[in-house]
């Protein structure tokens, strides 16, 4: 009987530990932040991330109408954001014409792996790999070449994963 009580007590402690560890996790719906728009779409920029305006390639004075970029960084007031993007985790979302070719090759990357995930019923597919010491991912909506997300998964302060709840909230919020 003592053995049974010890097992039950151990099981209860284990169950409580699992319940407490789940308390800190949030769902996509619980992610808060600001919504930013470019001419073609909008997306949520979660708290703890900053919007970094994307300029057109051929004219650095014009903000791109088809890209949003969010960087996971604690930026101080008045701090220049441009350089922070390249040393921190970020997501760059691009909208392309349906006839565009999506960047699918990662020839210069190491440890390339195919990935897929489903967020609120929308399937995303792509690749992860490492380039110059950084983990990166390229995702696009399955069956559609119109949306591509370029993601830096590692930064100077640590890594985020492809299943990071903030990343998933950003992808789920695209409208």
Secondary structure, 3 states (H helix, E strand, C coil): CHHHHHHHHHHHHHHHHHHHHHHCCCCHHHCCEEEEECCCCEEEEECCEEECCCEECCEEEEECCCEEEEEECCCCCCCCCHHHHHHCCEEEEEECCCCCCCCCCCCCCEEEEEEEEEECCEEEEEEEEEECCEEEEEEEECCCCCEEEEEECEECCEECCCCCHHHHHHHHHCC
